[in-house]
């Protein structure tokens, strides 16, 4: 029997192909103000956009964030899933695993997408950004999900694409699987991600079924 019975999954960049949407949403208000940035520079601001806006020399931080959020909100309802995401979720469920979705996005950003793709049935627990005081890489969202699943850390694994996911797993004392398909090279430096010591690294989502 696999040691992993409690599967914790990130949403953005892991199940849903939202990274390009956020890349464009963050880039447009910055470029409108005259600053051209590479994909890597924009992606580096994910999770700390306000801090980077200040570093880039802009004072109207709130206005830029509001503009980026408005662009993303318009495009997110049409986001696609990664290939095989539904197949893997179904496989995990059918082998008796207990699944939790853990995301920094609020419930309002994901509920209609879960309904659209008929995904809610796969998750026993959903921990969204408005469910916790602290967000990944803090351990709180993972610990909350494991508790609600009735599980334990020794049999849990966090699957995600970012340093936030890997950091949260490390802080919670949980194993991790880094999802790093070829298209993620413009968003994340694999060498830097590996410094967070993911337990496993996969380039194809179906490889998760072989691990867990």
C-alpha positions as a Markdown table, in Angstrom:
| # | Residue | x | y | z |
|---|---|---|---|---|
| 1 | Unk | 0.0 | 0.0 | 0.0 |
| 2 | Unk | 1.2 | 3.5 | -0.8 |
| 3 | Unk | 2.2 | 5.6 | 2.1 |
| 4 | Unk | 0.1 | 8.5 | 0.7 |
| 5 | Unk | -3.5 | 8.4 | 1.6 |
| 6 | Unk | -4.2 | 12.1 | 1.9 |
| 7 | Unk | -3.6 | 14.1 | -1.3 |
| 8 | Unk | -3.4 | 17.9 | -1.1 |
| 9 | Unk | -3.6 | 19.7 | -4.4 |
| 10 | Unk | -2.9 | 23.3 | -5.4 |
| 11 | Unk | -5.2 | 24.9 | -8.0 |
| 12 | Unk | -3.3 | 27.7 | -9.9 |
| 13 | Unk | -0.6 | 26.4 | -12.1 |
| 14 | Unk | -1.3 | 22.8 | -11.0 |
| 15 | Unk | -4.8 | 21.8 | -11.9 |
| 16 | Unk | -5.8 | 25.0 | -13.7 |
| 17 | Unk | -3.7 | 26.8 | -16.4 |
| 18 | Unk | -4.0 | 30.2 | -14.8 |
| 19 | Unk | -0.3 | 31.2 | -14.8 |
| 20 | Unk | -0.5 | 32.8 | -18.3 |
| 21 | Unk | -3.7 | 34.6 | -17.3 |
| 22 | Unk | -2.0 | 36.1 | -14.3 |
| 23 | Unk | 1.2 | 36.9 | -16.3 |
| 24 | Unk | -0.8 | 39.0 | -18.7 |
| 25 | Unk | -2.9 | 40.5 | -16.0 |
| 26 | Unk | 0.1 | 41.7 | -14.1 |
| 27 | Unk | 2.0 | 42.8 | -17.2 |
| 28 | Unk | -0.6 | 45.0 | -18.7 |
| 29 | Unk | -0.9 | 47.7 | -16.0 |
| 30 | Unk | 2.9 | 47.8 | -15.6 |
| 31 | Unk | 3.5 | 48.2 | -19.3 |
| 32 | Unk | 0.7 | 50.8 | -19.6 |
| 33 | Unk | 2.9 | 52.9 | -17.2 |
| 34 | Unk | 5.9 | 52.5 | -19.5 |
| 35 | Unk | 7.9 | 49.6 | -18.0 |
| 36 | Unk | 8.7 | 46.6 | -20.2 |
| 37 | Unk | 9.4 | 43.4 | -18.3 |
| 38 | Unk | 10.3 | 39.9 | -19.4 |
| 39 | Unk | 8.1 | 36.9 | -18.6 |
| 40 | Unk | 10.5 | 35.8 | -15.9 |
| 41 | Unk | 10.5 | 39.2 | -14.3 |
| 42 | Unk | 6.7 | 39.4 | -14.1 |
| 43 | Unk | 6.4 | 35.8 | -12.9 |
| 44 | Unk | 8.9 | 36.5 | -10.1 |
| 45 | Unk | 6.3 | 38.9 | -8.7 |
| 46 | Unk | 3.6 | 36.2 | -8.2 |
| 47 | Unk | 2.6 | 36.1 | -4.6 |
| 48 | Unk | 4.3 | 39.4 | -3.7 |
| 49 | Unk | 3.0 | 41.7 | -6.4 |
| 50 | Unk | 2.7 | 44.8 | -4.2 |
| 51 | Unk | 6.3 | 44.5 | -3.1 |
| 52 | Unk | 7.6 | 44.2 | -6.7 |
| 53 | Unk | 5.4 | 47.1 | -7.8 |
| 54 | Unk | 7.2 | 49.3 | -5.3 |
| 55 | Unk | 10.6 | 47.9 | -6.4 |
| 56 | Unk | 9.8 | 48.8 | -10.0 |
| 57 | Unk | 9.3 | 52.4 | -8.9 |
| 58 | Unk | 5.6 | 52.8 | -8.9 |
| 59 | Unk | 3.6 | 54.5 | -6.1 |
| 60 | Unk | 0.1 | 53.8 | -7.2 |
| 61 | Unk | 0.3 | 50.2 | -5.9 |
| 62 | Unk | -3.4 | 49.7 | -5.1 |
| 63 | Unk | -4.5 | 51.0 | -8.5 |
| 64 | Unk | -2.1 | 48.6 | -10.3 |
| 65 | Unk | -3.3 | 45.7 | -8.2 |
| 66 | Unk | -7.0 | 46.6 | -8.9 |
| 67 | Unk | -6.3 | 46.7 | -12.6 |
| 68 | Unk | -4.5 | 43.4 | -12.6 |
| 69 | Unk | -7.3 | 41.8 | -10.6 |
| 70 | Unk | -9.9 | 43.1 | -13.0 |
| 71 | Unk | -8.1 | 41.7 | -16.0 |
| 72 | Unk | -7.7 | 38.3 | -14.3 |
| 73 | Unk | -11.3 | 38.2 | -13.1 |
| 74 | Unk | -12.5 | 38.7 | -16.7 |
| 75 | Unk | -10.3 | 35.9 | -18.1 |
| 76 | Unk | -10.4 | 33.3 | -15.3 |
| 77 | Unk | -13.9 | 32.0 | -15.9 |
| 78 | Unk | -12.6 | 30.6 | -19.2 |
| 79 | Unk | -9.4 | 29.0 | -17.8 |
| 80 | Unk | -8.6 | 25.5 | -19.1 |
| 81 | Unk | -7.3 | 22.6 | -17.0 |
| 82 | Unk | -4.0 | 20.9 | -17.5 |
| 83 | Unk | -4.1 | 17.8 | -19.7 |
| 84 | Unk | -5.0 | 14.7 | -17.7 |
| 85 | Unk | -5.9 | 16.7 | -14.5 |
| 86 | Unk | -9.4 | 15.2 | -14.4 |
| 87 | Unk | -8.1 | 11.7 | -15.3 |
| 88 | Unk | -5.7 | 11.9 | -12.4 |
| 89 | Unk | -8.3 | 13.1 | -9.9 |
| 90 | Unk | -10.6 | 10.3 | -10.9 |
| 91 | Unk | -7.8 | 7.8 | -10.6 |
| 92 | Unk | -6.9 | 9.1 | -7.1 |
| 93 | Unk | -10.5 | 8.9 | -6.0 |
| 94 | Unk | -11.0 | 5.4 | -7.5 |
| 95 | Unk | -8.0 | 4.1 | -5.5 |
| 96 | Unk | -9.5 | 5.3 | -2.3 |
| 97 | Unk | -7.4 | 8.4 | -1.7 |
| 98 | Unk | -8.9 | 11.3 | 0.2 |
| 99 | Unk | -8.4 | 14.6 | -1.6 |
| 100 | Unk | -8.2 | 18.2 | -0.5 |
| 101 | Unk | -7.9 | 21.3 | -2.8 |
| 102 | Unk | -5.8 | 24.0 | -1.2 |
| 103 | Unk | -5.6 | 27.4 | -2.9 |
| 104 | Unk | -4.9 | 31.0 | -2.0 |
| 105 | Unk | -7.7 | 32.0 | -4.4 |
| 106 | Unk | -11.0 | 32.8 | -2.7 |
| 107 | Unk | -13.9 | 30.5 | -3.0 |
| 108 | Unk | -15.6 | 32.9 | -5.4 |
| 109 | Unk | -12.8 | 32.5 | -7.9 |
| 110 | Unk | -13.0 | 28.7 | -8.1 |
| 111 | Unk | -16.6 | 27.6 | -7.3 |
| 112 | Unk | -17.9 | 28.2 | -10.8 |
| 113 | Unk | -14.9 | 26.4 | -12.3 |
| 114 | Unk | -15.3 | 23.4 | -10.1 |
| 115 | Unk | -18.9 | 23.3 | -11.2 |
| 116 | Unk | -18.1 | 23.8 | -14.9 |
| 117 | Unk | -15.6 | 20.9 | -14.9 |
| 118 | Unk | -17.7 | 18.8 | -12.5 |
| 119 | Unk | -14.7 | 18.6 | -10.2 |
| 120 | Unk | -16.1 | 19.3 | -6.7 |
| 121 | Unk | -17.0 | 15.6 | -6.4 |
| 122 | Unk | -13.4 | 14.7 | -6.2 |
| 123 | Unk | -12.6 | 16.7 | -3.1 |
| 124 | Unk | -13.6 | 15.9 | 0.5 |
| 125 | Unk | -12.2 | 19.2 | 1.6 |
| 126 | Unk | -11.6 | 22.6 | 0.0 |
| 127 | Unk | -9.4 | 25.1 | 1.8 |
| 128 | Unk | -9.5 | 28.5 | 0.0 |
| 129 | Unk | -7.8 | 31.8 | 0.6 |
| 130 | Unk | -10.7 | 33.1 | 2.7 |
| 131 | Unk | -10.6 | 30.1 | 5.0 |
| 132 | Unk | -7.3 | 30.8 | 6.7 |
| 133 | Unk | -5.5 | 33.6 | 8.4 |
| 134 | Unk | -2.2 | 32.6 | 6.8 |
| 135 | Unk | -1.6 | 31.5 | 3.3 |
| 136 | Unk | 1.0 | 29.2 | 1.7 |
| 137 | Unk | 4.0 | 29.0 | 2.3 |
| 138 | Unk | 2.7 | 29.1 | 5.8 |
| 139 | Unk | 1.7 | 25.6 | 7.1 |
| 140 | Unk | -1.8 | 26.6 | 8.2 |
| 141 | Unk | -3.7 | 25.7 | 5.0 |
| 142 | Unk | -2.2 | 22.3 | 4.8 |
| 143 | Unk | -2.6 | 21.6 | 8.5 |
| 144 | Unk | -6.3 | 22.7 | 8.3 |
| 145 | Unk | -6.9 | 20.4 | 5.3 |
| 146 | Unk | -5.3 | 17.4 | 6.9 |
| 147 | Unk | -7.3 | 17.9 | 10.1 |
| 148 | Unk | -10.5 | 18.2 | 8.1 |
| 149 | Unk | -9.7 | 15.0 | 6.2 |
| 150 | Unk | -9.1 | 13.2 | 9.4 |
| 151 | Unk | -5.6 | 12.4 | 8.3 |
| 152 | Unk | -2.0 | 12.6 | 9.4 |
| 153 | Unk | 1.1 | 14.2 | 8.0 |
| 154 | Unk | 3.0 | 11.0 | 7.6 |
| 155 | Unk | 0.4 | 9.8 | 5.0 |
| 156 | Unk | -0.1 | 13.2 | 3.3 |
| 157 | Unk | 1.5 | 14.7 | 0.3 |
| 158 | Unk | 1.3 | 18.2 | -1.2 |
| 159 | Unk | 1.1 | 18.5 | -5.0 |
| 160 | Unk | 1.9 | 21.9 | -6.5 |
| 161 | Unk | 3.9 | 24.0 | -8.9 |
| 162 | Unk | 5.4 | 26.8 | -6.9 |
| 163 | Unk | 7.8 | 27.7 | -4.1 |
| 164 | Unk | 4.7 | 28.5 | -2.0 |
| 165 | Unk | 3.4 | 25.0 | -2.3 |
| 166 | Unk | 6.8 | 23.4 | -1.6 |
| 167 | Unk | 7.5 | 25.9 | 1.2 |
| 168 | Unk | 4.1 | 25.1 | 2.8 |
| 169 | Unk | 4.8 | 21.4 | 2.7 |
| 170 | Unk | 8.2 | 21.9 | 4.2 |
| 171 | Unk | 6.8 | 24.1 | 7.0 |
| 172 | Unk | 4.1 | 21.5 | 7.7 |
| 173 | Unk | 6.4 | 18.6 | 7.7 |
| 174 | Unk | 4.6 | 17.0 | 4.7 |
| 175 | Unk | 6.1 | 15.3 | 1.6 |
| 176 | Unk | 5.7 | 17.2 | -1.7 |
| 177 | Unk | 5.4 | 16.6 | -5.4 |
| 178 | Unk | 6.6 | 19.4 | -7.7 |
| 179 | Unk | 4.6 | 19.6 | -11.0 |
| 180 | Unk | 7.0 | 21.1 | -13.5 |
| 181 | Unk | 5.9 | 20.7 | -17.1 |
| 182 | Unk | 8.0 | 22.2 | -19.9 |
| 183 | Unk | 5.7 | 25.3 | -20.1 |
| 184 | Unk | 6.6 | 26.3 | -16.5 |
| 185 | Unk | 10.2 | 27.2 | -17.4 |
| 186 | Unk | 9.2 | 30.8 | -18.0 |
| 187 | Unk | 7.5 | 31.0 | -14.6 |
| 188 | Unk | 9.9 | 29.2 | -12.3 |
| 189 | Unk | 13.6 | 28.4 | -12.0 |
| 190 | Unk | 13.7 | 24.6 | -11.4 |
| 191 | Unk | 17.1 | 24.9 | -9.6 |
| 192 | Unk | 15.6 | 27.4 | -7.1 |
| 193 | Unk | 12.5 | 25.2 | -6.6 |
| 194 | Unk | 14.7 | 22.2 | -5.9 |
| 195 | Unk | 16.3 | 24.1 | -3.0 |
| 196 | Unk | 13.0 | 23.5 | -1.2 |
| 197 | Unk | 13.6 | 19.8 | -1.5 |
| 198 | Unk | 10.5 | 18.4 | -3.1 |
| 199 | Unk | 10.2 | 14.7 | -2.4 |
| 200 | Unk | 9.3 | 14.0 | -6.0 |
| 201 | Unk | 9.4 | 16.0 | -9.3 |
| 202 | Unk | 7.0 | 15.2 | -12.2 |
| 203 | Unk | 6.8 | 16.7 | -15.7 |
| 204 | Unk | 3.6 | 14.9 | -16.6 |
| 205 | Unk | 0.6 | 15.0 | -14.3 |
| 206 | Unk | -0.1 | 11.3 | -14.9 |
| 207 | Unk | 3.2 | 10.5 | -13.2 |
| 208 | Unk | 1.4 | 11.4 | -9.9 |
| 209 | Unk | -0.6 | 8.1 | -10.1 |
| 210 | Unk | 2.6 | 6.1 | -10.2 |
| 211 | Unk | 3.9 | 7.9 | -7.0 |
| 212 | Unk | 0.9 | 7.9 | -4.8 |
